[in-house]
Amino acid sequence: MTGTGLIALILISMGWLFFLFGLVLHYQLLLRSLRAKPGERVASSLGFVPSVVGSLTVFFTLPQLAKHGVELPWPWLWILLPLAVDPYCLPLFVLLLVRKLGR
């Protein structure tokens, strides 16, 4: 393995770990905010950063997988999936839009 390959492996691993830990943190914060009493303070989230890092990580992981003979169908689905899975990214905006339209 060359030095460039090792750096790429380290960066991709860090991206996946940041995305996964950010996702776990967001779901824990979401559960706490749902259980919180009215007026109780709730910790803030990391925003959309973990899901964007996850999408970028998938974007850079797909060519590495293709090098080793693994072809995934619908690559844009896999790239956009982290944005849809994170509760503080796209689902939050959809929920806020539905609440606003429902009033």
C-alpha positions in Angstrom: 0.0 0.0 0.0 1.4 3.4 -1.0 1.4 6.4 1.3 -1.5 8.0 -0.7 -3.6 4.9 -0.4 -2.9 4.8 3.4 -4.0 8.4 3.8 -7.1 7.8 1.7 -8.0 4.8 3.9 -7.5 6.8 7.1 -9.6 9.7 5.8 -12.4 7.5 4.6 -12.4 5.6 7.9 -12.5 8.9 9.8 -15.5 10.1 7.7 -17.4 6.9 8.3 -16.8 7.0 12.0 -17.8 10.7 12.2 -21.0 10.0 10.3 -21.9 7.0 12.4 -21.2 8.6 15.8 -23.0 11.8 14.6 -26.0 9.7 13.6 -26.1 8.0 17.0 -25.8 11.3 18.8 -28.6 12.8 16.7 -30.9 9.9 17.5 -30.1 10.2 21.2 -30.8 14.0 21.1 -34.0 13.3 19.2 -35.2 10.8 21.8 -34.3 13.3 24.6 -36.1 16.1 23.0 -39.2 14.0 22.5 -39.2 12.9 26.1 -38.5 16.4 27.4 -41.2 18.3 29.3 -42.4 21.6 27.8 -40.0 24.4 28.7 -37.2 22.0 29.5 -33.8 22.8 27.9 -32.5 20.2 25.4 -28.9 20.0 24.1 -28.3 21.2 20.6 -27.3 19.0 17.7 -24.4 19.1 15.2 -26.8 20.3 12.5 -26.4 18.7 9.1 -22.6 18.2 9.3 -22.6 14.5 10.0 -24.9 13.7 7.1 -22.9 15.9 4.7 -19.7 14.2 5.8 -21.4 10.8 5.3 -22.4 11.7 1.8 -18.9 12.9 0.9 -17.5 9.7 2.4 -19.8 7.6 0.3 -18.8 9.6 -2.7 -15.1 8.9 -2.2 -15.7 5.2 -1.1 -17.6 4.2 -4.3 -14.5 4.5 -6.6 -12.4 2.6 -4.1 -15.0 -0.2 -4.1 -15.1 -0.2 -7.9 -11.3 -0.6 -7.9 -11.8 -3.9 -6.0 -14.6 -5.1 -8.3 -17.6 -4.2 -6.2 -20.2 -2.4 -8.3 -23.1 -0.8 -6.5 -26.3 -0.1 -8.4 -27.7 3.5 -8.2 -24.7 5.2 -6.8 -26.5 8.5 -6.3 -29.0 6.7 -4.0 -26.1 5.7 -1.8 -24.6 9.1 -1.9 -27.9 10.8 -0.9 -28.9 8.2 1.7 -27.0 9.7 4.6 -28.9 12.9 4.1 -32.2 11.1 4.4 -31.2 8.9 7.4 -30.0 11.7 9.7 -33.0 13.0 11.6 -31.6 16.6 11.8 -31.2 16.9 8.0 -33.9 16.3 5.4 -36.5 14.6 7.7 -36.4 17.6 10.1 -37.0 20.1 7.2 -39.9 17.9 5.9 -41.4 17.7 9.4 -41.2 21.5 9.9 -42.8 22.0 6.4 -45.6 19.6 7.2 -46.2 21.4 10.6 -46.2 24.8 8.9 -48.6 23.7 6.2 -50.9 22.0 8.7 -51.5 25.2 10.7 
